[in-house]
Amino acid sequence: MPTSQFTPGDKANILSEALPYIQRFFDKTIVIKYGGNAMTDDKLKEGFARDVVLLKLVGMNPVIVHGGGPQIGELLKRVGKQSEFIQGMRVTDEETMDVVEMVLGGLVNKEIVNLINQQGGKAVGLTGKDGGMIRAKKLLIADQDDPNIKHDIGSVGEVLGIDPELVELLDTRDFIPVIAPVGVGMDGESYNINADLVAGKLAETLRAEKLILMTNIPGVLDKEGGLLTGLTAQRVDELIANGTIYGGMLPKIHCALDAVKNGVHTAHIIDGRVNHALLLEVLTKDGVGTLIKRS
């Protein structure tokens, strides 16, 4: 709805509603996993950048971790290489890893940095290799039918540890870190890491107030399609057991749960297809999407 359709009183009430949340989250860290439609639609991209800049200007510390799966797939297609997946994870040989680093650390990362800077922010693009920030090791995937069988899918990694010093330094100087989920191994090798997992581990390390995972659905849905929120670990276990949560939502929900169990105050799975979803989540009473809390 255009803002011209609101009365001055309506606009004042909307702005006033944000005040307690600005006060509550002042100088708090918010880790945002940015992906899905929000990264491919021009209007949503601009809205996201404006939201991030606004959060920074009112005193919060947004930290962005981004994906780039569709962009990687598109470039691989253009160079004549077929994407291959095992249990939803991209098989990443040496040639594919070169493309992953080019897309995540270059094309996608710099586009996000540029969008934020155009809106008046001061964004800095990083990969997990910068300053040895994200230490990683090779991830072996357990077979769905026989867990004793492990699949080697190449340069795909899992997080061993995160050094927060560089991100914390940027925060103190009013910069907005934009991080590509590429980690570095013990011998300097590069690893492609799931962006949700990096965002979750980074939120834990930074003791973030919020972890926000942007996706292409409204959040966690019940079997009738209704939105579920205010979920605790016990409730999530029940929803997994009865088949309400399954498939691609499982890694996100586990990531969110791990974060809140390890010091993050709340985690949120929100719909990146909604314009200004980030502001709706952080600065309004009802929020948007699914809230996950410790207990």
Disulfide bonds with the S-S distance in Angstrom:
none
